[in-house]
Amino acid sequence: MSLVATLDERIAVLRAQGIHSVLATFTDLLGAPKGKLVPLEGLEAAVATGAGFSGPSIAGTGLPRMGARSEYMGRVRPESLRLLPFMPGVAHAVCDGFAGGEPLDTCPRQVLRRQVERLKAERGWTLWVGIEPEFFLLQRDAQGGWRVADGEDRLDKPSYDLQAIGRNFGFLDGMRQALTTLGFELQQMDHEDASGQYEINYRHDDALAAADRYQLFKLTAQAVARQHGLVFSTMPKPLAHAPGSGLHFHLSLTDAQGRPVMADPAGVLGLSETGHRFAAGLLHHADALSALCAPTVNSYRRLAASRSASGTTWSPVWKAIGDNNRTCLVRGVAGRIEWRLPDPSCNVYVALAATLAAGLSGIDQALPAVSPCEDDLYERHAVGDALPARLPRDLLSALDALAADEALREAVGTAFCAQFLALKHDEWAAWSRHVSDWEMQRYADAP
């Protein structure tokens, strides 16, 4: 059946379901979902040539203000069409970015698409990713500041608190209903280790589908939170005294026959030689990866060896690998790799693309396996024992590391990285000019 015939059938089904519009979405460089409503009658053109957006109005495209390449064309992927339970009459669709009739090299989805297509073409492999979204539920207070939405969520150790789950069951069940309708295979929901912090887990997928699904997860969580008077926050560390939110990637590779590439039940940590080399690539490029996986000033509040009110912190500060060791940057678990660096402020497409590129470089260079860490690194830190090298302490150091890592920048895409570095240096400059309340309290009346 031709694409047009297949699309005609899709349109007929959507019309029969009462759909009148398609929310055509893409992701900008900063990781934010963007898009527009397209009447159902315009879907065929949106698939063939794309929904048009002003290129310079989108963060990080690098497109000019005039000429054929000034228009960002978001080409709808028809297989991504899903009815949105929180927008009656509207179906959601994912777009690939094009400009001048060519794939746009600064489009984050195209960045990841290039990586996974190269993986398939050159090796016959597929990257599978399980993403673990952690987030906070916040509200504005009467003075315009921010606070945890649930004022009763004050336990010293709030992990798995059933009382908080009960108080916020309306939001959680709203997420269950919406995500199930959208085709998510839910696994669990729980209260995490900070007040107002939750995690919702769902089934893994291939890398591109997993990234698409996470962006849809964010759209859904924002909508359901609004329905309950809440704010869904992907800020890595909104509470100074509590753990922050991660966006851990569970990574595995299969070959063309579906056999695991990185797993070996008889191997150290349950990993094959290929798996260890992949992990070594992650650790080798970890400083540069920090810029793409932890891309905000606030990310480095999380990536700090700071104390937590709960007595526990999960921040992966040190570049190490360990057997089910959550104090390490890389955690070996069940024959797969958990990459603990990313946080929910990242652009998930680019974080995954860079992670894959770094891991493959470890394989291609035959990097030696890193000896597993058998200690709690926070206990070693507390008593002053020697520690593995640590990650960058702030965003500027991470940006410098990315700028210096030519191999990773070329693998991810030099055009994208140039735009990313420019925008993030602007963010650092804005932060550096900011005078905080802490500074005023400490220095304003100092003698």
C-alpha positions, 0 to 999 in steps of 0.5 A: 500500500502506498504512503498516500493510501496509508495516510488516507486511511489514517486520516479517515480513522482519525476523522471517525474518532472525532479528531479535527487537528494534529498537534505537530511537535518538535524539540528545540535545542534546549529540550523544550517541546514546541509545535503548532496545531494543524487542521486534519485537512493539512496533515497530508502536506505536513507529512510530505513537506512539513508544517512550517515554522520560522527558523530563527524563532526556534532556539538553536536552529542557526537558520537565517532570517531570509531565504529558502533555509529560513523556514523550519519544516517539521515533517510529521511522522505518521506512525507517531500519531496518537490521540491526546486524552487531555486535548479532545479532538486533537492527535499528537504527532512527532516531527523531524526537522528539515530546511531547504528540503534537507534534514536539518543538522541542528534538529535534535531528533535528526541528531539522534536519528543519524546515530541510530541509523549509522549504528544499524547500517555499520553494525546491524545493532539496535540501542535499547533504552529504558528512561527513568523520569524523576520530577517534582510537583511544585506550586507558586506561593502567595509571594510569587516564589516556589514551594513543594505543592504538598505542604504535608510532604515533610518526612525526613526520609520520604522515599516510598511515602504512602501518605503522600501518594494518597494525597496526590493520587488524583495526579498519579491516577490521572497520569496512569489513565493518560499514559495508558491511553497513549500506549505507555506500558507502565511499570511503577510509580513511587515517591522519591527521596525528596519532598514533592519528588516522584518517579514514574517508570514505563517499558523500554524501547529503541532509542529514537522511540524512547526519546519520542516517548519521553517528550510525550511523557513531559507534555502529558505530565504538564497537562495533568499537573495543570488539571490538578493545580500543580506544576510539573518540574524538570528542574534538577535540584529545586531543594537545596537540602534534598536530593535532585532529580535524575533521568537515568538511561538503562542501555543495552545493545542487540545485534541483527538477530536480537542477541545481546551485545553488551551482556555476558552472564559469566562476565564481570558485572554481567557485561561482555568485553564489548559492554565494558568497552562501551562503559569505558567510552562513557567514562572517557568522555564523561566530562564533555558528556556532562554538558549535554546530559546535565546542561543547566547551571542548576544541574551542578547543584545536583552533581555535588557531594552535598549532604541530604536531609534524608541522610542519602544522596544519589548524585553520581559525582565520581567517574566509576563503574560498580556492581549495582552501585548507585554511588558510581556514574555507571551502574552495572545491573542485570547485564545492562548499563545504567548511565546515571549522569543525565538529568531531566533538564537535558535534551533527551535526543542529544543526550542519547545521541552523545551517550551512544557516540561515546560508548561506540568510541570506547568499542572502536578504540578497544578501551580497557575495562575499568576496574569495578568500584566495590565501595560506597564512594560517599563513605570514602568521601566522608572519611577523606579516602582517595576517590576516582576523578570527579565530574565537572563542578559547574556548567562552564567547566562542562562546556569547556570539556565539550569544546575540547572533545573534538571527537565527541563533537564531530560524532554528535555533529559540529553544527549542533554543538556550535549552536549548543555551546553558544547558547549555553555560554550565554546562559552561564554569562547571565548566571554570572551577572545575577546577584542572588539573595544568598549574596545579599544576605551575606555581603550587603551589610558586611563591614 
